[in-house]
Structure formats: C-alpha cells, structure tokens
Amino acid sequence: MKNYFNADFFIENRKKLISKSQAKLIIIPANTTLQRNGDSSFPFRQDSNFWYLTGVNEPDYLLVITDKGSYLIAPRLSKYQIVMESQVEHSSLQKKSGVDRVLSWNEGWQELQKLTNSYKNIGILNPASTRRSYAISANPARSQLLKKLRRLVSRASLIDLRKDMAQLRMCKQPAEIEAIKAAVDITCQTIEEVFRSNWYEDIKYEYQVEAMLTAGFRIRGASGHAFTPIVISGSKTATIHHFDSGGKLNEGSIIQIDVGAEVENYGADISRIFSVGKALSQRQQEIYYAVREAQDYAFTLIKPGVSVRENEKLIEEFIAIKLKKLGLTTKLSSKVTRKYYPHACSHMLGLDTHDAADYGLALAENMILTVEPGIYIPEENIGIRIEDDVLVTKDGHRVLSKSLSRDLA
C-alpha cells in the first residue's frame, strides 16, 4: 500500500496550528493503551489530532509545539515493557514527524516546565465529553495531561484548541483526499465482491458477511475497519447503530451494511442494502426508493458556500413528504419526521468517521462528507439507509463511491 504522508505534511500542520492559535506553546498527548481484560489491551488507535500533527502511531508520547519549533517527549517505560515489547527508535519518529528532537520523559518534562513559565497562553485539547452523549468513556490521556498541567502551571492560561483543530482538519489536503479515496475504493470493491450474483447461496449468517468484508479490506491493503462494522438484517435494521452481527439471514428480509475501510487512519463510510434470497417486497421497494430519491436530492445541495445546517432542514422537509406518501403520517411535522428519520443526512469524513468539524462554517472545496438519508419503521421491522462519500469540488461535488451501484440486485 502506498504511503500517502511524509514529514512535510505534519510540519505544515503544526505551523498552521501555531499560526492560527492564540497560544504559542501547545501541548498535545498521544492516546494511551486501554485494557481489554486482564493484562490484555485493545488494539491501539492513535488520537486523530496527535496523528494529524505528528504521524506517530505510538502510545503515550507528548507533542510540544512552540513558535520556535517542536519536540516529542517519550513515555517512561516499565521494566515489563522494556523486556517484553519492541521498542521504537527515536530517530525513526523524528524522521516520520519532522520534529526537532525526541526527548526522554525526564528531559522533556524538565524543558517543558521551563517553557510553561515563559508563555502567557498554553494550548491544549480539553477531554472529550463522550459519556453523556454516547455512553462511552474517553481515552484518559487528555484528562491526565490536564490534571498534571493544572498542578504545574501557575500563571499561564490553558486554552482549548479543539475548535481550531476542527477547522484545520475540515478542508482536506491532496494526500488526505488520496488516502480517503483509497479507503473508499477498497470498500466499494470489497462490497461488490461479497455481494456478487447469487451471494446468498453461500452465505447464511450476518457474521459471515462481516468476516468476508474484513478479509477483503485487509487483502486490498487497508489496516482494517474505520469503525465497528454494521452488518444486520430483518427487524434489526430498524435500529440505526445495531452492532450485533450474529443473526441468521432469513429469505425475504433485508441485510443492511454500514462499513468503511481504513487507510493510514483515514476512513470510508458507505451503506447499502441487499435483499436476502429473493427480490424485495413491494413495501420494501417503496421505502428503498423513497430513501434513494432523498439521497439524489441531497446530492444536488452539495456545493461550496452552502450551509450544512440549512441543507439538513431542506432534506428533512423532503423526507417528510416521502413519509406522507408512504402512509406513515397525515401531516408534515418535524416531530413525526424525526420519529422515522432521527439522524442527520451528512457528517464530515476523515481521520474520524464523524470527523472533526465546525458546522457553523459553509461547505468549501476539498471538504469530504457523507450523504446518508434513511427511513426506519420499527412497527414494520424495517430500516433502510443508503450512504455515499462526497468530495466538495470548486464547482459542485464528486461522489467518491459512485462505482458501487445503488441498484437493487
């Protein structure tokens, strides 16, 4: 697989951040590893902002940026780690990231302590408040750093840079576009391979589909999935994010997939439905084509200068009309529409599947976003979502996942 990023990419990102920020001393932590069970950890995934600024995929490092340069602080390793785990060469990290130096834990913190006394503002990333909204715990690296800095810093103000980082990451650079396009292509090719003609003759369970998608991603050079794959069928399709792919495929039902390959930490995000064993029923087709028409309408709205939030209102109104035609409501109201269409049509795509973004800004050239309308009817045990990945161009847009047919098999 091609390497899309070099040190110049990360050096320029650091320069842009320090230029944009009110803080001229910035401290960004890498993610730490998380326990799976016992002494086993989950597979490591780097903090997206840290990677955007360094390209380093190692845990527990600390990035220090000033208006004069940048360096990495290496973690303090236990005796177990030194004996049992492979050690990364600091010279390779310096070459990859383009930082001036890589310092040991003690050297780095001694220097950092001196720096904190020389700057009025220190830029950090506040911990993400994910538990309230998503019922998941944030990686503790940011909160641990914040706690330490509050003890260390007496005079300087700590400034949250999350909005600055989001705005920097919204417009994709050429290397990022190429990486996302590679992830999209791998995803499309794999889905097409798995759901070949008469696919149901050989596949009887949801987990078989998931396994084949995983294998296809890896064989084609992806590091794996960009997010937990959704491979569900039957009544489970009425739940937007249903991750249990252990069910049997029953003839006449729908299988909904929502998956994306990951290439150098950049992901795709594509949704399709397929009929299991025989053609969709008339009702299933009615709902499917209502969603597809909503997606076609949403595509027409994407161009530079338009408001994402205003687009969302227009798409909601369009789907409301479709719901009335489907006999799900007798009047057009946001409350009823949101019952059957409870999510947004678009989100930004990049290092995170729901990428960092400031949705108060208008769309601009080289932003990449999804277009994914859906209709979910729990009382009928059916849900249908179609999702494609779209690049905003100078004059409009380009559907990156256009090669993957939306036609019903």
Buried (B, 14 or more C-beta within 10 A) or exposed (E): EEEBBEBEBBBEBBEBBBEBBEBBBBBBBBBBBBEEEEEEEEEEBBBBBBBBBBBBBBBBBBBBBBEEEBBBBBBEEEEEEEEEEEEBEBEEBBEBBBBBBBBEBEBBBEBBEEBBEEBEBBBBBEBBEEEEEEEEEBBBBBBBBBEEBEEBBEEBEBBBBBEBBBBBBBBBBEBBBBBBBBBBBBBBBBBBBBBEEEBBEEBEBBBBBBBBBBEBBBEBEBBEBBBEBBBBBBBBBBBBEBBEBEBEBEEEBBBBBBBBBBBBBBBBBBBBBBBBEEEBBEEBBBBBBBBBBBBBBBBEBBBBEBBBEEBBEBBBEBBBBBBBEBEBBEEEEEEBBEBBBEBBBBBBBBBBBEBBBBBEBBBEBBBBBBBBBBBBBEEBEBBBBBBBBBBBBEEBBBBBBEEBEBEBB
